Amino acid sequence: MGKFLIIGGSSGIGRKLTSNLAKAGHEVYATFKTTESNLVSGVNYHFFDVLGDDSIDFIEGELDGLVYCPGSIPLKPFRRVDKEGLIKDLDLHVCGAVNSIQQVLSNLKKSSFASVVLISSVAGDMGFNYHTQISICKGAINGLVKALSAELAPSIRVNAVAPSLTSTSMTESLLNSEDKRKANDERHPLKRVGTPEDIANAIEMLLSDKSSWITGQILNVDGGIGAIK
């Protein structure tokens, strides 16, 4: 069994992953910022604001995996992209991930099979209308994965999962009608949007020894939209 830390483990993909790992018998630590209800039994929860000065001082000893889940979907025309909003999202997506990894790096180095998994997006490698701000953030995540995986090899593997549209509370406004759901389903070659389970399953694989020869990769879990026309 492993010992894992899920940053942003109280909702969406992070909550599903936290639940799956706990049910499998792993020792799971998860952080939350605003959601304290509907938490998973048996999980060690801690408040942690990735945009603040909080310390991850609750992790002791070795740590087998870190997953960074916080994010946003700032869809807007390019003309409305402003410096303040862009910096805020870069802080959330990128600087928060860097800070989290740095704080537990010594713990990860104590493990014999440590794995770091970040959340990218199909928009990190493809162009979509109104996605400039999120594409910038996720493009930076992709670069972080490549550079950090080289620096930390062979002791720590670093990968990312890149979803397409996934049905969570964060994407509710994009899927809140039958017409919107059907249109987004049809955009994907597999004819449906993603579920938290789809993404959590991929992350679990990257945390496990089943992916022991995988590092520096951006794994698209996107219903085929990133590869098939």
C-alpha positions as CSV (number, residue, x, y, z in Angstrom):
1,M,0.0,0.0,0.0
2,G,1.1,3.5,-0.7
3,K,1.0,6.9,1.0
4,F,-0.5,9.7,-1.2
5,L,-1.2,13.4,-1.0
6,I,-4.0,14.8,-3.1
7,I,-3.9,18.6,-3.3
8,G,-7.6,19.7,-3.9
9,G,-9.1,16.4,-2.8
10,S,-12.5,17.5,-1.6
11,S,-14.4,17.9,-4.9
12,G,-14.5,16.9,-8.6
13,I,-11.7,14.7,-9.9
14,G,-9.7,15.1,-6.7
15,R,-12.5,13.8,-4.6
16,K,-13.1,10.8,-6.8
17,L,-9.3,10.0,-6.8
18,T,-9.2,10.4,-3.0
19,S,-12.2,8.0,-2.6
20,N,-10.7,5.4,-5.0
21,L,-7.3,5.4,-3.2
22,A,-8.9,5.2,0.2
23,K,-11.1,2.3,-0.8
24,A,-8.1,0.5,-2.1
25,G,-6.5,0.6,1.3
26,H,-3.9,3.3,0.8
27,E,-2.9,6.0,3.3
28,V,-4.4,9.1,1.9
29,Y,-3.9,12.7,2.8
30,A,-6.1,15.3,1.0
31,T,-6.4,19.1,1.2
32,F,-9.4,21.4,0.9
33,K,-9.9,25.1,0.7
34,T,-13.6,25.8,0.7
35,T,-15.4,22.4,0.7
36,E,-15.6,20.6,4.0
37,S,-18.8,18.6,3.5
38,N,-19.2,15.2,1.7
39,L,-15.7,14.2,2.7
40,V,-14.4,10.6,2.3
41,S,-14.2,8.4,5.4
42,G,-10.7,7.3,6.5
43,V,-8.9,10.2,4.7
44,N,-6.7,12.6,6.5
45,Y,-8.0,16.0,5.5
46,H,-6.1,19.3,6.0
47,F,-6.9,22.9,5.1
48,F,-4.4,24.2,2.5
49,D,-4.7,27.4,0.4
50,V,-2.5,26.9,-2.6
51,L,-2.5,30.7,-3.2
52,G,-1.5,31.5,0.4
53,D,1.5,30.9,2.6
54,D,0.2,27.7,4.2
55,S,2.7,24.9,5.0
56,I,2.3,21.2,4.2
57,D,3.7,20.4,7.6
58,F,1.3,17.4,8.2
59,I,3.2,15.0,6.0
60,E,5.9,13.1,7.9
61,G,8.3,10.5,6.5
62,E,8.2,9.1,3.0
63,L,5.5,10.0,0.5
64,D,4.8,7.8,-2.5
65,G,2.7,10.2,-4.6
66,L,1.5,13.7,-5.0
67,V,-1.4,14.8,-7.2
68,Y,-2.1,18.4,-7.8
69,C,-5.8,19.0,-8.7
70,P,-6.7,22.7,-8.2
71,G,-7.7,24.5,-11.4
72,S,-10.2,26.7,-13.2
73,I,-11.7,27.1,-16.7
74,P,-11.4,30.8,-17.6
75,L,-13.0,30.8,-21.0
76,K,-13.1,34.2,-22.6
77,P,-12.2,36.0,-25.9
78,F,-8.6,37.0,-26.2
79,R,-9.5,40.7,-26.0
80,R,-10.8,40.2,-22.5
81,V,-7.6,38.5,-21.2
82,D,-6.1,40.8,-18.7
83,K,-2.9,40.7,-16.7
84,E,-4.5,40.4,-13.3
85,G,-6.7,37.4,-14.3
86,L,-3.9,35.7,-16.1
87,I,-1.4,36.0,-13.2
88,K,-4.1,34.7,-10.8
89,D,-4.7,31.6,-12.9
90,L,-1.0,31.0,-13.4
91,D,-0.6,31.2,-9.6
92,L,-3.4,28.7,-9.2
93,H,-2.4,26.2,-11.9
94,V,1.4,26.5,-12.0
95,C,2.9,28.3,-9.0
96,G,0.7,26.4,-6.6
97,A,1.9,23.1,-8.2
98,V,5.5,24.2,-8.0
99,N,5.1,25.2,-4.3
100,S,3.3,22.0,-3.4
101,I,6.0,19.8,-5.0
102,Q,8.8,21.8,-3.4
103,Q,7.3,21.4,0.1
104,V,7.1,17.6,0.0
105,L,10.1,16.9,-2.3
106,S,12.2,15.6,0.5
107,N,9.3,13.2,1.5
108,L,9.0,12.0,-2.1
109,K,12.7,11.3,-2.3
110,K,12.4,8.9,0.7
111,S,10.1,6.7,-1.3
112,S,11.3,3.8,-3.5
113,F,8.5,4.4,-6.2
114,A,7.5,8.1,-5.9
115,S,5.2,9.6,-8.5
116,V,4.0,13.2,-9.2
117,V,0.9,13.6,-11.3
118,L,-0.4,17.0,-12.5
119,I,-3.6,17.9,-14.3
120,S,-3.1,19.4,-17.8
121,S,-5.7,19.8,-20.5
122,V,-6.2,18.9,-24.1
123,A,-6.1,22.7,-24.6
124,G,-2.5,22.6,-23.5
125,D,-1.5,21.2,-26.8
126,M,-4.5,22.1,-29.1
127,G,-6.1,25.4,-30.1
128,F,-9.7,26.1,-29.2
129,N,-11.7,29.3,-29.4
130,Y,-11.7,31.3,-26.1
131,H,-9.1,29.1,-24.5
132,T,-6.1,31.4,-24.5
133,Q,-5.8,31.8,-20.8
134,I,-6.3,28.2,-19.9
135,S,-4.0,27.1,-22.8
136,I,-1.2,29.3,-21.4
137,C,-1.6,27.8,-17.9
138,K,-1.7,24.2,-19.1
139,G,1.1,24.8,-21.6
140,A,3.2,25.8,-18.6
141,I,2.2,22.6,-16.8
142,N,3.3,20.6,-19.8
143,G,6.7,22.3,-19.7
144,L,7.0,21.7,-15.9
145,V,6.3,18.0,-16.4
146,K,9.0,17.7,-19.1
147,A,11.7,19.7,-17.2
148,L,11.0,18.3,-13.7
149,S,10.8,14.7,-14.9
150,A,14.3,15.0,-16.3
151,E,15.6,16.7,-13.1
152,L,14.1,14.1,-10.7
153,A,14.8,10.9,-12.7
154,P,15.3,8.2,-11.8
155,S,14.0,8.5,-8.2
156,I,10.7,10.4,-8.9
157,R,8.5,10.0,-11.9
158,V,6.6,13.1,-13.1
159,N,3.6,12.9,-15.5
160,A,0.3,14.7,-16.3
161,V,-3.1,13.7,-17.3
162,A,-4.7,15.9,-20.0
163,P,-8.5,15.7,-19.9
164,S,-11.0,17.1,-22.3
165,L,-14.3,18.5,-20.9
166,T,-15.2,16.5,-17.8
167,S,-18.5,16.6,-15.9
168,T,-17.7,18.3,-12.6
169,S,-19.1,21.2,-10.6
170,M,-16.4,23.4,-12.3
171,T,-17.9,22.6,-15.8
172,E,-21.6,22.8,-14.7
173,S,-22.3,26.0,-16.7
174,L,-21.0,24.2,-19.9
175,L,-23.3,21.2,-19.4
176,N,-26.4,22.6,-17.7
177,S,-28.9,21.8,-20.4
178,E,-29.7,18.8,-22.6
179,D,-28.6,20.7,-25.7
180,K,-25.3,21.7,-24.3
181,R,-24.6,18.2,-23.1
182,K,-25.5,16.7,-26.4
183,A,-23.4,19.2,-28.4
184,N,-20.4,18.5,-26.2
185,D,-20.9,14.7,-26.3
186,E,-20.9,14.9,-30.1
187,R,-17.7,16.9,-30.3
188,H,-15.8,13.8,-29.0
189,P,-15.1,10.8,-31.1
190,L,-16.3,8.5,-28.2
191,K,-19.5,10.6,-28.1
192,R,-19.5,11.6,-24.5
193,V,-17.8,14.0,-22.2
194,G,-15.5,12.7,-19.5
195,T,-16.4,11.7,-15.9
196,P,-14.3,12.1,-12.8
197,E,-13.9,8.3,-12.8
198,D,-12.3,8.4,-16.2
199,I,-9.6,10.8,-15.1
200,A,-9.1,9.3,-11.6
201,N,-8.5,5.9,-13.2
202,A,-5.7,7.3,-15.3
203,I,-4.1,9.1,-12.4
204,E,-4.2,5.9,-10.3
205,M,-2.4,4.1,-13.0
206,L,0.3,6.8,-13.1
207,L,0.7,6.6,-9.3
208,S,1.1,2.8,-9.3
209,D,4.0,0.5,-10.2
210,K,2.1,-0.4,-13.3
211,S,3.5,2.8,-14.8
212,S,7.0,2.3,-13.4
213,W,8.6,2.9,-16.9
214,I,6.5,6.1,-17.6
215,T,7.8,9.6,-16.9
216,G,7.8,12.9,-18.6
217,Q,4.5,12.1,-20.4
218,I,1.3,14.1,-21.0
219,L,-1.4,11.4,-21.0
220,N,-4.5,12.5,-23.0
221,V,-7.7,11.2,-21.5
222,D,-10.0,13.1,-23.7
223,G,-12.5,10.8,-25.6
224,G,-10.2,11.0,-28.6
225,I,-10.7,14.7,-29.3
226,G,-7.0,15.4,-29.2
227,A,-6.1,12.8,-31.8
228,I,-9.1,11.9,-34.0
229,K,-11.0,14.2,-36.4
